[in-house]
Every structure is written in structure tokens, then in C-alpha cells.
Amino acid sequence: MVTPDEAIDAIRGTGGAQPGCRALHAKGMLYRGTFTASPEASGLSRAKHLDGSTVPALIRFSNGSGNPKQRDGLPGVRGMAVKFTLPDGSTTDVSAQTARLFVSSTPDGFVDLLKAMRPGLTAPLRMAKYFLTHPRLLGALPVLREANKVPASYATIEYHGLHAFRWIAADGSARFVRYHWVPVVAEKRPASEGDGPDFLTEELNARLAGGPVRFDLRVQIAGPGDSTVDPSAAWDSTQIATVGMLAIDGLETQREHGGDIVVFDPMRVTDGIEPSDDPVLRFRSLAYSASVKLRTGVDRGREAPQI
């Protein structure tokens, strides 16, 4: 299997992953908020942040590129990562993006795609060869194209978790779910060519001056034929539960100063939630550790979730 360092090298080969920055989603801002679970949530998982009490949340909106200076008006996947603080002081994370599906079922396939995307005269030939050897990606192109559209606001678009997690209730019953953040206020206008290079952050900050931005957290519950280990495969299940609401209040200005390092790791789960055996999900935690070490020189050590 490909190593995390090889994956980061492949990302850099496409023009991303600049030194001192996150390998991907380098341009982003932190916000503070609260999360309150719905009554339905506690029947699906015994996790403490799903018991109905209000818990603090740290949120990061981002562009998908590894270039921290990329203009917001360029097409690309957008991210929304949320860190919940539990009553005992521990945290658990949800990572989501505008794409409903990942581009590959394995880390190796993802790295092969990055290598095919490297700029150069032979790039079209490399991409054609990749599509021939990975024909399923052709079917996902409409989904990926939609995910790369430039939004008018971070606050009015949907974000989707790529991976399956096993939710375990107090009675021992269990089910696999995928996460979806759905804005309470839907998008009303397309992005404009006249918008500035940082218009997504500027628009969100102006919006927050008028009050909180809210998202519903919905989970899609897997059906018997839905893969829990392949993030590139869509689910057929139509069983959806609204399990809580996130209220974003404003900018978080106290974090990521000095030696403070914030990592949103989907493998950071808590009692009542277990990761699936999705190889991409488990690889992400290793890649985050490698990225942190490269950009800060810090070894995550015990802070990293155990795989």
C-alpha cells in the first residue's frame, strides 16, 4: 500500500501542498458554535454529544486546494470540518465536503489519479489511461462536477461525509451511517465573477454579524446492499434521520496561534461511534499525522487516533 509521505508527494506534484500548510484544504478559517442533538439521535447512538445536551463546536470552512492563496472564485471542492467537545473534555470530529463521493475506493487509486493529473504535455494521455483502468470514475464525474461548482456562500451549501461509521445505541443495537450537513438557509444566488479573492470568508463573516448560521446534521442509514468500506460507492438507502442542529456564532480567534495545532480527524471517534473498515478513512489519519509533521515538525503522538 502507498505510504502517507508518498500521498503527500503526489499531492504536491499536482501543484498543491505548499510547505508549512495543510496538504489539502490549506485555505480556511475557524469558527465557534454549538451543537444540540435531536431526540431521535439518542435512539441511534449512545455518544455523549448526541444525548440532547448542547456542546461546544469548532468549525473550519475551507477550499480544497493545497494552495493557501487560491482565489475563492476557482472551481473546487469545499470542506466543512466540525470538532465537538464532550462533557469530559475529549473531542470527536466530523469531516465533510461538497462531494458526495470520493474519487477512489483505495488510497492507492487516489494516488494513481494524482499522478495522472500532474501538469505537463502528457497529462491528457495519463488521464485517458487512468479512466481506462478505473472506468467507475466516469460514472462519478457528474457528482464530482457538481461538487466543484463555486458557491455563493459557505453557509448555504450541503457538505457530505464520505465514510461510513457504526452508530451503537444504549440498547446495543447498531447501524452504519453517513453524515450530511444541510444548511437551514439554502443558496439563493450563484457566485459572481466580480467577487473578490476571499469572498467566501468575507461573505460568511458579514452573514454572522447578523446572527448565527445553522446546519442540520442528517445521517443516511445504510441499507443491506450499501457498501460500508467503499467511499466511492453511492448508497441506495433513502432512510434519513435528522440528528441535531449546529449553530455557528462567529470567528474563533484563540486557536492556531503559536504551537497550537488543530487537526480534524474523522478517525477521532467516541464511545457509541466506531469507524468502518474503509481503507481510505483509516489512511486519512496516517496522512494527517504525516502532514502535521511536515508543516510543523510536531509528532502527533498520543493525540492521533489509534488505528
VENTAPE-V493175 format. One record per residue. N is the residue number from 0. RES is the residue in one small letter. SS is DSSP state (H for helix, E for strand, L for the rest). NEAR is the number of other ideal C-beta (glycine too) atoms within 10 Angstrom. D_CENTER is the distance of its C-alpha to the mean C-alpha in Angstrom with 1 decimal. Layout:
{{N:RES:SS:NEAR:D_CENTER} {N:RES:SS:NEAR:D_CENTER}}
This chain:
{{0:m:L:9:22.8} {1:v:L:17:21.3} {2:t:L:14:20.7} {3:p:H:20:17.8} {4:d:H:14:20.3} {5:e:H:17:21.0} {6:a:H:24:17.4} {7:i:H:23:17.3} {8:d:H:16:20.7} {9:a:H:22:19.7} {10:i:H:21:16.9} {11:r:H:17:19.6} {12:g:H:16:21.9} {13:t:L:17:20.1} {14:g:L:14:20.7} {15:g:L:22:17.5} {16:a:L:23:16.9} {17:q:L:16:19.6} {18:p:L:7:21.4} {19:g:L:9:20.4} {20:c:L:19:16.9} {21:r:L:23:13.4} {22:a:L:23:13.6} {23:l:L:21:10.7} {24:h:L:24:9.3} {25:a:L:21:12.8} {26:k:L:24:13.7} {27:g:E:22:12.4} {28:m:E:17:14.0} {29:l:E:18:14.0} {30:y:E:23:15.3} {31:r:E:16:17.0} {32:g:E:21:17.4} {33:t:E:16:18.3} {34:f:E:24:17.3} {35:t:E:17:20.1} {36:a:E:24:19.9} {37:s:L:18:22.1} {38:p:L:9:25.2} {39:e:L:13:23.8} {40:a:H:22:20.9} {41:s:H:17:23.5} {42:g:H:16:25.1} {43:l:L:22:22.0} {44:s:L:28:21.0} {45:r:L:18:23.0} {46:a:L:21:20.1} {47:k:H:18:21.5} {48:h:H:25:18.9} {49:l:H:28:19.7} {50:d:L:15:23.4} {51:g:L:12:23.8} {52:s:L:12:24.2} {53:t:E:13:22.3} {54:v:E:20:20.1} {55:p:E:14:18.8} {56:a:E:23:15.1} {57:l:E:19:13.6} {58:i:E:25:11.0} {59:r:E:21:9.6} {60:f:E:23:9.4} {61:s:E:25:9.4} {62:n:E:23:10.7} {63:g:L:22:9.5} {64:s:L:24:12.9} {65:g:L:22:14.3} {66:n:L:18:17.1} {67:p:L:16:17.0} {68:k:L:11:19.8} {69:q:L:17:18.6} {70:r:L:17:19.9} {71:d:L:21:17.6} {72:g:L:17:19.8} {73:l:L:12:18.8} {74:p:L:10:16.9} {75:g:L:21:13.4} {76:v:L:18:9.8} {77:r:E:24:8.4} {78:g:E:22:5.2} {79:m:E:28:5.6} {80:a:E:23:5.4} {81:v:E:24:8.6} {82:k:E:21:11.3} {83:f:E:24:14.3} {84:t:E:16:17.7} {85:l:L:16:20.1} {86:p:L:10:23.8} {87:d:L:8:24.7} {88:g:L:6:22.5} {89:s:L:12:19.9} {90:t:E:18:16.2} {91:t:E:23:13.4} {92:d:E:18:9.7} {93:v:E:24:7.0} {94:s:E:24:3.2} {95:a:E:25:2.8} {96:q:E:22:4.5} {97:t:L:20:8.2} {98:a:L:22:9.1} {99:r:L:22:10.3} {100:l:L:20:11.1} {101:f:L:21:10.7} {102:v:L:20:13.8} {103:s:L:22:15.4} {104:s:L:19:16.2} {105:t:L:19:16.8} {106:p:H:21:16.0} {107:d:H:16:19.4} {108:g:H:21:18.9} {109:f:H:22:15.9} {110:v:H:22:18.1} {111:d:H:19:21.0} {112:l:H:19:19.3} {113:l:H:21:18.5} {114:k:H:15:22.2} {115:a:H:21:23.3} {116:m:L:17:21.6} {117:r:L:15:23.4} {118:p:L:9:25.6} {119:g:L:10:29.2} {120:l:L:6:32.0} {121:t:L:11:31.1} {122:a:H:13:27.5} {123:p:H:10:28.5} {124:l:H:11:30.4} {125:r:H:15:27.6} {126:m:H:15:25.2} {127:a:H:10:28.0} {128:k:H:13:28.5} {129:y:H:16:24.8} {130:f:H:14:24.9} {131:l:H:9:28.2} {132:t:H:10:26.9} {133:h:L:18:23.6} {134:p:L:8:24.9} {135:r:H:15:22.1} {136:l:H:18:19.8} {137:l:H:10:22.4} {138:g:H:11:21.7} {139:a:H:20:18.0} {140:l:H:11:18.9} {141:p:H:9:19.4} {142:v:H:16:15.9} {143:l:H:16:14.5} {144:r:H:11:17.1} {145:e:H:11:16.2} {146:a:H:22:12.5} {147:n:L:15:14.0} {148:k:L:14:16.4} {149:v:L:18:16.9} {150:p:L:18:16.4} {151:a:L:17:19.0} {152:s:L:20:16.8} {153:y:H:26:13.4} {154:a:H:22:15.0} {155:t:H:19:16.1} {156:i:L:18:13.5} {157:e:L:20:11.4} {158:y:E:26:7.7} {159:h:E:20:7.2} {160:g:L:23:6.1} {161:l:L:21:7.5} {162:h:L:24:9.7} {163:a:L:25:12.7} {164:f:E:24:13.9} {165:r:E:18:17.6} {166:w:E:24:18.6} {167:i:E:18:22.1} {168:a:L:17:24.4} {169:a:L:11:27.4} {170:d:L:8:29.8} {171:g:L:7:28.1} {172:s:L:11:26.8} {173:a:E:13:23.5} {174:r:E:17:21.1} {175:f:E:22:17.8} {176:v:E:27:15.1} {177:r:E:24:11.8} {178:y:E:21:9.9} {179:h:E:19:10.2} {180:w:E:20:10.4} {181:v:E:16:13.7} {182:p:E:19:15.4} {183:v:L:14:19.0} {184:v:L:12:20.2} {185:a:L:9:19.6} {186:e:L:14:19.8} {187:k:L:8:23.4} {188:r:L:9:23.8} {189:p:L:10:22.5} {190:a:L:17:21.7} {191:s:L:11:25.0} {192:e:L:7:26.2} {193:g:L:7:27.9} {194:d:L:16:24.8} {195:g:L:13:24.5} {196:p:L:14:22.3} {197:d:L:15:20.2} {198:f:H:18:20.7} {199:l:H:27:17.2} {200:t:H:19:17.5} {201:e:H:13:21.2} {202:e:H:20:20.8} {203:l:H:21:18.4} {204:n:H:14:20.7} {205:a:H:10:23.7} {206:r:H:17:22.3} {207:l:H:17:21.7} {208:a:L:8:25.3} {209:g:L:7:26.4} {210:g:L:9:24.5} {211:p:L:16:21.2} {212:v:E:24:18.3} {213:r:E:15:17.4} {214:f:E:26:14.8} {215:d:E:16:15.7} {216:l:E:24:13.5} {217:r:E:19:14.7} {218:v:E:24:14.6} {219:q:E:21:16.0} {220:i:E:17:18.5} {221:a:L:20:19.3} {222:g:L:12:22.7} {223:p:L:6:25.1} {224:g:L:8:24.2} {225:d:L:17:20.4} {226:s:L:16:19.0} {227:t:L:18:17.0} {228:v:L:16:16.7} {229:d:L:20:15.8} {230:p:L:26:12.3} {231:s:L:21:14.3} {232:a:L:15:16.6} {233:a:L:14:16.5} {234:w:L:20:17.9} {235:d:L:10:21.2} {236:s:L:16:21.2} {237:t:L:8:21.7} {238:q:L:12:21.7} {239:i:E:13:19.4} {240:a:E:18:19.6} {241:t:E:15:18.7} {242:v:E:23:18.1} {243:g:E:23:17.8} {244:m:E:17:17.4} {245:l:E:23:15.6} {246:a:E:16:17.9} {247:i:E:25:16.9} {248:d:E:15:20.2} {249:g:E:14:20.0} {250:l:E:14:19.2} {251:e:L:18:18.8} {252:t:L:10:21.4} {253:q:L:9:22.2} {254:r:L:13:19.3} {255:e:L:13:18.9} {256:h:L:7:22.6} {257:g:L:5:24.9} {258:g:L:7:23.6} {259:d:L:8:20.7} {260:i:L:13:17.5} {261:v:L:13:14.2} {262:v:L:18:11.6} {263:f:L:23:8.5} {264:d:L:22:9.0} {265:p:L:25:8.0} {266:m:L:20:11.7} {267:r:L:22:13.0} {268:v:L:17:14.4} {269:t:L:19:17.7} {270:d:L:13:20.9} {271:g:L:21:20.5} {272:i:E:19:17.1} {273:e:E:15:17.2} {274:p:E:18:14.8} {275:s:L:20:16.0} {276:d:L:11:17.7} {277:d:L:22:15.1} {278:p:H:18:15.9} {279:v:H:23:12.6} {280:l:H:22:10.9} {281:r:H:17:13.9} {282:f:H:22:14.1} {283:r:H:22:10.8} {284:s:H:21:12.5} {285:l:H:17:15.5} {286:a:H:23:14.0} {287:y:H:23:12.6} {288:s:H:21:16.1} {289:a:H:18:17.7} {290:s:H:23:15.8} {291:v:H:21:16.8} {292:k:H:15:20.3} {293:l:H:18:20.7} {294:r:H:18:19.7} {295:t:H:12:21.4} {296:g:L:7:23.8} {297:v:L:12:22.6} {298:d:L:11:22.2} {299:r:L:18:19.7} {300:g:H:7:22.3} {301:r:H:7:22.3} {302:e:H:13:19.1} {303:a:L:17:17.1} {304:p:L:19:16.6} {305:q:L:6:19.4} {306:i:L:12:18.7}}
